[in-house]
Amino acid sequence: METAKSLPVAIIGAGPVGLAAAAYLTVRNQPFVLFEAGDTVAANILTWKHIRVFSPWRYNIDKAARQLLEQTSWQSPDDEALPTGGQLYKQYFKPLADLPALAPHIHLQSKVVAIGRTGQDKMKTAGRERLPYAVQVLHNNQVEQFLVKAVIDTSGTWNFPNPIGSGGTFAIGEQEHRDKIFYGIPDILNTHAERYKNKSVLVVGSGHSSINAVLELDKLKEQYPDTQIHWVLRKQNIHDVYGGQEKDALEARGDLGIKIEQLVNDDRVSVYTPFHIQQVIKTGDALTIVGLQNGIKLALPGIDQVISNTGSRPDFSFLREVRLSIDPSLESVAQIAELIDPNIHSCGTVRPHGEKELRHPDQDFYIAGSKSYGRAPTFLMATGYEQVRSIAAAIDGDLEAAANVELDMPETGVCSVSNVQTATACCGAQPEPQQKPAVASCCG
């Protein structure tokens, strides 16, 4: 059997953080293989290509990736401009993936279905750390196995949205009526306008994505006056979602809170909070959403479409044979749970962390990127870049560099609200506005 030391590193997921991991390993001359389930790199980014992000380009381009790109004819975008998801893909992710140093090692339409130590199940300990990992990958309806010396799981959480039901479980009838529920960020004013115009639309969630959906529906209502907007939140007070507004160091994010407060004050949206959805009932061609508001049963009839912006959660199904250390509440990497707890921290107050905090009981296995945060919504792309920089250094044996973690982010605390410092979801996103850029995803 090939010794583990001579094998490549497996990266799962070719999103922003996975590509950054590939860049850092390339700079350190460490062989790697990158598996992406989608048809292209950054496939999830393209599902919100109409979105303009909060953070300017200087926070979105990884240092190692920039180093590699600047050795070519690549033109760096304006550091202070706010890119859309489409621009991130076209001007950064795709050029990076096409570099000769990366492209041959990227496997598209390749879904990782299982990982484990070669020839040894999860219960066996003797000699475990000397065995390579076996990564099983589904491609073209066939499973192929790759042996690797280390694994960096950056598969994210995007494809595993939370249900609209309260308590983190599907509401009764929710799965049966998924055809009327959009989980994610629809392009309300363009691609999906037909789905929502002159319809009664219910938005579920309290983060920036849900705020944006309400604002975009209001714009649609200006063109199609019969459009009705309903907004369900679980928060005790609607004011908890307005954020830092003028105090926000990221102007586009603060502007979002100002706009939604004005919309609510003008009674242009029907707000139900705190509202906990329990059941989805089909009534004719529409839905009736049943739940509890302040402990009292309430039914919202005549809902034509639902937009779910309730966050997402990690998938551990293909890691059953890996010894993991996962926090039981956040489903994050256990050692960073206290650092990222959204009940305490906002995007800007999570301190830098790296390989040391991201280790698992199985040596040389790491979960990085948004998946490392589990259900916590306080993840930033720049955080993920620093994570994989540290991990790549450790894999290369440069323990000093691995331990020296730094992160330059605006510490605004704007995801924290009121006096209780309860973090709202700062990883929401908003479609590109017609005039002034207003919103963004701070995750990737």
N, C-alpha and C positions, 0 to 999 in steps of 0.2 A: 504493500500500500504506500502511496505517495505520502511523504512526511508532511505534517500540517504546515510547517514553517515555509515550505516552498509553494504553497497553494495561494490562490488569490483571496481577496476579501469580497464577500457578497454584500451588495447593497440592495435593499428591497424598496422600490419606489423611486421613480425618476422625477419627483417633484423638486421644488427649490432646494430643499435640504439634502435630498439624495444626490442631486447634481453637484452640490457643494462638496459633499463627501467624496465624490469621484474626483473633483478638482484637487482636493487636499491630498488624496492618495496619489494622484498623478504627479503633483509637485514633489512628493516624497518618494517617487519611483516605487510605489507599492502596487502590485498588480491587483486588479479588481474585476468583478463582473456585476453589472447592474441589471436588475430585472424590473420591468415595468409592465403592468397588466394592460395598460391602455394602448391605443394605436400610435401614440406619440409621447414624447417626454412632456411633462407638465400638463398631462391630459386633464386633470381636474381644474387647473387654472383656466383652461379654455372653456369650461362650463360657465365661468363668470368673466368672459373676455370683455364684456361691456362695462365692467366695474372699474372705477378709478379708486386707487388705494389711498389710505391716509398718509402713509409715509413716503417721503421723496426717494428718488433713485438711490441716493447715497446710502440709505439703509437697506436697500433691496438687492444690491449687488455684492456678492461674497468676495472677499479679498483674494483668495486663491483663484477663483474663477476670473476675476478681473486681470490678475497676473497672466493667466493663460491667454485670455482674449486679447490683451494688449500686445501680445507677440504676433498678432495678425493684423489685418486691415480693419478690424472692428472699430466702429466709432462709438465712443462712450456717450450715453445720453446726458442731458443736463442734470447735474446732481440734485438740484432743488425742484425739479419738475415732478409732478405726481402722475405716474403711469397708470394706464388701464391694465387689466389682466391680459388683453390682447397685445398690448405694447410690451409687457413683461416677456411674453412668449416670443414675439417676433424679434425684439431687440436684444434679448438676453438669453433666455433658456434655450431656444432653438440654435442660435449661433454657438453657444457653449457645447451643446450636445453634438454638434456637427464637427467639432474640432477633431482632427485625426488622432489625437491622443485619447479621446473619449469614445468616439463613435463606434469603433470595432467591438467595444466591450459592453455596449448597451443592447439589451435584448428586449424588444417591444412585443406586445401581445403575449407576454410571458408571466403567468400568474403563479406565485409561490403558493404551494398547497400544503407543504409540510417541511419542518426542519427538525433535525435531531442529531445527536452524536452518532457517528458511523458505527453501526452494528451494536449499539448499546442503548437500551431504553432509559427512561427518565429515572428509574429506581437504582440503576447501577452506578456505583461511585468509583470503584478501583480503576485507576488509569484514565479516568474520564477526560481530564484536562489535556491529555496528550492526543486524543482522537480528533480528527477533523470533523467539521459539521457536514452533514449531508443535506443538501437543499433540493427538494423535489419541485420541479417547475412544469406547469401545464402550458404547452405551446402546440398549436395546430392539433388539438385533441389528443396529444400524446404527452406522457409524463417523462421528463428527462431528469436525471440526478446529477448534481454538481457537488464536488467536494471542495470545501473552502476552509481557510484557517480562522476566519472571524466573520461575524455577521453584524451589519448595521441596518436595523429595521427602521426605515423612514417612510413606511407605507401610509402614515397619516390616519385620519379619521373621517375624511370627507364623505366616503361612500357608505358610512354607517350612521345615518342621521338618527337622532333621538325621536321617539314617537311624540304625538301631541297629547297623549293621555297623561294624566297626573301620576305622580309616583314613579315616573320613568318607564312605565309599561304601556303597551298599546291600549288605547281605549277600546271598549267593546264595539265592534263593527268597524274599527279604523282600517284594519288590513283588507276587509272586504270592499272598502270604497276608496282604495288608493288612487283610482283613476281620477278622482276629484281633489286629490291632495298633492301639492307640489312640495317636495322636500328639497329645499335649497334656495337659490336666488334666481327667480325667473326674470326674463327680459321683458318687463311689463309694458313698456312703451313701444317695443318693436316686435321682436320675434313672437312673444306670447300675448300680444295685445288682444288678439281675437278671443283668447281664452278668458279674458277678464273684463272686456269692455261691456258696459251696461249689465254687469252681473253683480250679484251680492257676494262680496268676497270677504272671507275671514282670515286675518293674519294672526298667527300664534307665535308668541315669543317676545322677549324684552330687550334683545341686543340690537346692535346697529343694523343687522340685516333686516330685522322686522321693522325697525324705524324707517329704513329706506323703502321697504315695500309699501308701507303706509303712505309715505310721501310720493312715491311714484304712482300709486293708485289715485292719489289726489290729482296729480297731473293728468292722468287718464280721464278722470271724472270731468275735467275742464273741457275735454273733447267729446266725452260721452256722458252726459249728465245723469243718466239712469244708473250709473255705477254706484254701488253702495259699499261703504268701507266699515268693517267691524274689526276690532282689535282686542284679542284676549291675552292677558298677562297673568302671571302668578304672583307678581309683586304686590305688597300691601298698598303701595302708593305709586301712582303714575309718575310723580316727581322724581322717583328713584332712577328713572331711565334717561333723564335729561343731561346727565354728565356735567363736565366742567364748563361747557359753553365758552364764554369769553376768556376764561382762565386756562383753557386747554392750549398747551404748547403746540399742538397740531391743529392749525386753524380749521382745516376741513372737517375734522372730527367734532370740534366744538360747534361749528356752524350747524351740524346735523341736529344737535340737541336744541339749539335755538329754534330751528324750523319746526321740529316736531312739537315743541311746547306751544308755539303759535297756532299750529294746526288743531291741537287739542282744545286750546282756549277758544278757538273760533267754532267749535262744535262741528268740525268737518269729518269727524270720525267717531263712531260709537265705541267707547272704551269700556271693557269689562275687567275689573281687577279688584281684588284677587279672584281669579276664576280658574277652577281646576276641572278640566275636561274628563268626563267619565265614559261617555257613549257617543257614537256616531250612528244616526239612524237615517235610512233612505226614506224620503217622503216624496213620492212622485219622482220628478227629475232633480229634486234638490235634496240637501241634507239638513237634518236637525241635529245641532250640537248640544248635548246635554251635559251639564256639569254643576258644580257647587260654587256659588259666590257668597263669601262670608258664611259658609255653612248652610246656605239655603239653596235648594235645588232650582236650577234655572235652565230653560230650554231656549236655544237660539234657532228658530226655524228659518227656512227659505234660503239657506246658504248654498250658493251655486259652486263656489270654489274655495279651497282652503290653501293658504301658503304657510308651510311649517318652517319656522326659523328657531327651532328649539335646541340647537347645538347638535353635537355628534359624539360618538364614543368609539373607543378602539376595538379592533378585532384581534382576538388572541387565538382563534380557532386553529390556525396552522402552527402554533407554537406549543402545542400540547406536550411535546417531548423535550422542551427546553425548560431548564430550571430558572424561573423568573422570580423577581421580587417586586410585587405590584401592590400599591396602596389599596386597601379594601374599599375606600369611599370614593376617591378621585379616579381610580383605575389608572393612575400615573405610575411612573417608576417610583418605587417606595421612598428612596432617599431624597427625592426632590419635592415630595408632597407638601411638606411644611413650607417650602420656599415659594410654591406656586398657588397655594390654596386661595381660590377666588373670594373666599369670605374675608381674607386678610389683605391680599395683594391685588394690584392692578398690573397692566402690561408694563408700566414704567418702573415698578418697584420690585420686580423679581430680580434678585441678584444673579450675576453670572455663575454658571456651573458647567462642569464638563465631564470628562471620562470618569473621574473618581465617583461622582454622584450617580452616574448613569450605569455603573457596573451591575451585573446580575450574578447570581450564584454560579451559573455556567460561565466560565472564563471566556473572554473575548466575544461575548455576545452583548450587543447594545441596542436599546431602543432610543431613537433620537427624533427630533422634529416634533410636530404637533402630537404624535402618538405618545411621546414620552410624557406629555401633560395629561393624558387620559381624557377625562371629561372637562378639565379646567379650560376656560376660554381665554386665558391670559397669554397665549403663546404669540411670539413674534418671529418673523423669518430670521432676523438678525440673531435672535437667541439660538435658533437651530444651527445657524452657520458657525457660531462659536462652539456649540456642542460637538459638531463633527470635526472641527479643527482640532479640538482637544483629543477626540477619539482617534483620529488619524495619527496624531503625534504619538499616542500611547502604543498603537499597533506598530509603529515604526521604531519603538523603543526609546523615544525621546520623552522621558518621563518629566523632565523639567518643563518643557513646552506644554505638555499635557496638563500639568498642574497650574500653569500660569494662565488663568482665565480672565478675560476682560470683555466688557460690553459697553458700547457707547450708544445709549438710547435716551430720548427725552424723558426725564423722570417727572411726568406731569401729574400722575395719580388721577387722571381724568376718568379712568374706568371705575374709580371709587366714587361713591355718591353719598350725599347727606353727611351726617356726623358719625354714622356707624361704620363708614369705610367698607361697605359691602360692594364688591366688584360687580359691575355689569359685564356683559359679554363684549369684550373689546375686539373680538375677532369676527365681527360682522362685516358686511360689505355693502356697497351701494353702487347702482349703475351710474355711468358717466352722465353728469348733468348736462343740460343744454348750454348753460353758460359757465358759471363758476364751479370748479371741481368741488364736490362736497363730501365725498365719503370714500371709505376704503376698508379693505380687509387688512388687518394687521397680522394675519397669519399666513402661512404658506407651507 
